[in-house]
Amino acid sequence: DADAARAKALAEKVGAQFHSGDNSAIISRPEVNAVVVSTSEHEHTAPVLEGLALGKAVLVEKPLALELADADRVLAAAEKSKGGLHVGYSRRFKRRYLLAKEQITQGRLGTIVGMGARLYNSRAQVFAMLDRNPGATPVVDSLTYYVDLLGWYLAGNRVAEVWARGAGGAIREAGYDCD
C-alpha cells in the first residue's frame, strides 16, 4: 500500500517479513524474485519497468499500459530482461472459460471461424472506474478481457477482423469525457 501506515498494519496482520509504502523499496530488495503489479491502471508502467530491469518475473494486472508508448517501452524492456512478463487476464482461470477452452481444444465444437462477446457495464461500474482514472475507459478496463479471451480461444487462428459497437451517451451526459 502506498500509505505507509496501512502497509505496516497489513504487514503485521499477515506476518510479512518487511513492508514499505514505496513500491521501489520493495521491488529492489534482493530477496524479491517476483513482482505483482496491481496498482491502478495508470500506475502500471514504472513498477513493471523496474521489475524487468532488475531481472525479476513480473505479473501485471491488465491492461499492460494505458498508452501505446508505455506498452511499447514495457515490451522492449521485457525483451531485454532475464525476468518474465505476464499480463493477468483472470478470465482465463475461471471455470466456465476453462471448460469452453477445453471443448475448443478437444475439437468438440468443430471448426470455429468466428466468435463474439457482449459486455455490459452498469453506470455505477463505469463511473467508479472513471473516477479512479479517466484514462481507464470501459474499453480498456473491461473489453480487453474479452479481446484476450477470444484470442486465447482461437489460438493459432490469426485474427482477420475486429468489430465493436458501443453506446456512450449516458457517460458523456454524466460529465465524463468518454464514450
C-alpha positions in Angstrom: 0.0 0.0 0.0 1.3 3.5 -0.8 0.1 4.6 2.6 3.0 3.5 4.9 0.7 3.1 7.9 -1.7 0.9 6.0 1.3 -1.1 4.6 2.6 -1.6 8.2 -0.8 -2.7 9.5 -1.2 -5.2 6.7 2.3 -6.5 7.2 1.7 -7.0 10.9 -1.6 -8.7 10.2 -0.2 -11.3 7.8 3.3 -11.6 9.3 5.2 -10.1 6.4 9.0 -10.1 6.6 9.1 -6.4 5.5 6.9 -3.6 4.4 7.0 -0.2 2.8 4.8 2.5 1.4 7.3 2.7 -1.5 7.0 0.2 -4.4 10.6 0.7 -5.4 11.9 -0.1 -1.9 10.2 -3.5 -2.1 10.9 -4.3 -5.8 14.6 -3.5 -5.4 15.1 -5.9 -2.4 17.4 -8.8 -3.5 15.2 -11.4 -1.9 12.3 -10.4 -4.0 12.3 -12.5 -7.2 8.8 -11.8 -8.5 6.7 -8.7 -8.7 2.9 -8.5 -8.9 1.7 -5.1 -10.2 -1.8 -4.5 -9.1 -1.8 -0.7 -8.9 -4.3 1.5 -10.6 -4.1 1.2 -14.4 -2.3 4.5 -14.8 0.4 3.4 -12.4 1.5 0.1 -14.0 4.4 1.2 -16.2 7.0 2.3 -13.6 6.9 -0.8 -11.3 6.8 -3.1 -14.4 9.8 -1.5 -15.9 11.7 -1.5 -12.6 11.0 -5.2 -12.0 12.0 -6.1 -15.6 15.2 -4.0 -15.3 16.1 -6.0 -12.2 15.5 -9.3 -14.0 12.5 -10.2 -11.9 9.4 -12.1 -13.0 6.5 -9.6 -13.4 2.8 -10.3 -13.3 0.9 -7.1 -14.2 -2.9 -6.8 -13.9 -4.5 -5.8 -17.2 -4.0 -3.6 -19.0 -0.3 -3.7 -19.7 -0.4 0.1 -20.0 -2.9 2.8 -20.9 -0.8 4.5 -23.5 0.7 2.7 -26.6 4.1 4.4 -26.0 4.2 2.9 -22.4 3.2 -0.5 -23.7 6.0 -0.3 -26.3 8.5 0.6 -23.5 7.3 -2.3 -21.4 7.6 -4.8 -24.3 11.1 -3.6 -25.2 12.2 -4.0 -21.6 10.7 -7.5 -21.4 12.7 -8.5 -24.5 15.9 -7.4 -22.7 15.0 -8.8 -19.3 16.1 -12.1 -17.7 12.7 -12.0 -15.9 9.4 -12.8 -17.5 6.4 -10.7 -18.1 2.8 -11.9 -17.9 -0.4 -9.9 -18.1 -3.1 -11.1 -15.6 -6.2 -11.8 -17.7 -8.1 -13.5 -14.9 -11.0 -14.7 -17.2 -8.7 -17.5 -18.4 -8.8 -19.0 -14.9 -12.5 -19.0 -14.3 -14.1 -22.5 -14.6 -16.6 -21.6 -17.2 -14.0 -20.2 -19.6 -11.6 -23.0 -18.9 -14.3 -25.5 -19.8 -15.0 -23.7 -23.1 -11.3 -23.7 -23.9 -11.2 -27.4 -23.2 -14.2 -28.0 -25.6 -12.5 -26.0 -28.3 -9.1 -27.6 -27.8 -10.6 -31.1 -28.0 -12.4 -30.3 -31.2 -15.8 -30.8 -29.7 -17.2 -27.7 -31.3 -16.0 -28.2 -34.8 -14.1 -25.6 -36.7 -14.6 -22.2 -35.2 -14.3 -19.4 -37.7 -15.6 -16.5 -35.6 -16.6 -15.5 -32.1 -18.5 -12.7 -30.5 -18.8 -11.3 -27.0 -21.1 -8.8 -25.3 -20.1 -6.7 -22.4 -22.5 -4.7 -20.2 -21.2 -2.4 -17.6 -23.5 -0.7 -15.2 -23.3 3.1 -14.9 -22.1 2.7 -11.3 -19.2 0.5 -12.5 -18.2 2.9 -15.3 -18.4 6.0 -13.1 -16.3 4.3 -10.3 -13.7 3.3 -12.9 -13.5 6.8 -14.5 -13.4 8.5 -11.1 -10.4 6.3 -10.2 -8.7 7.1 -13.5 -10.2 8.9 -16.5 -7.9 7.1 -18.9 -9.2 3.6 -17.9 -12.2 3.7 -20.2 -14.7 0.9 -20.3 -12.9 -0.5 -23.4 -9.5 -0.6 -21.6 -11.0 -1.7 -18.2 -13.5 -4.3 -19.3 -13.5 -5.1 -23.1 -9.8 -6.1 -23.1 -10.7 -9.2 -21.0 -12.8 -10.4 -23.9 -10.4 -9.5 -26.7 -7.8 -11.6 -24.8 -10.3 -14.4 -24.1 -11.4 -14.7 -27.8 -7.8 -14.6 -28.9 -7.0 -17.4 -26.4 -9.9 -19.5 -27.6 -8.8 -19.1 -31.2 -5.0 -19.7 -30.6 -3.3 -20.4 -33.9 -6.0 -18.6 -35.9 -4.8 -15.2 -37.0 -7.4 -12.5 -36.3 -8.6 -11.1 -39.5 -11.2 -8.5 -38.3 -12.4 -7.0 -35.1 -15.7 -5.2 -35.0 -17.1 -3.3 -32.0 -20.1 -1.1 -31.3 -21.0 0.9 -28.3 -23.4 3.4 -26.9 -21.9 6.1 -24.7 -24.4 8.9 -24.4 -25.1 8.2 -20.7 -21.4 8.5 -19.8 -20.9 11.9 -21.5 -24.2 13.2 -20.1 -22.9 12.5 -16.6 -19.9 14.8 -17.4 -17.2 12.3 -18.4 -15.1 12.8 -21.5 -15.5 9.2 -22.6 -17.9 7.1 -24.8 
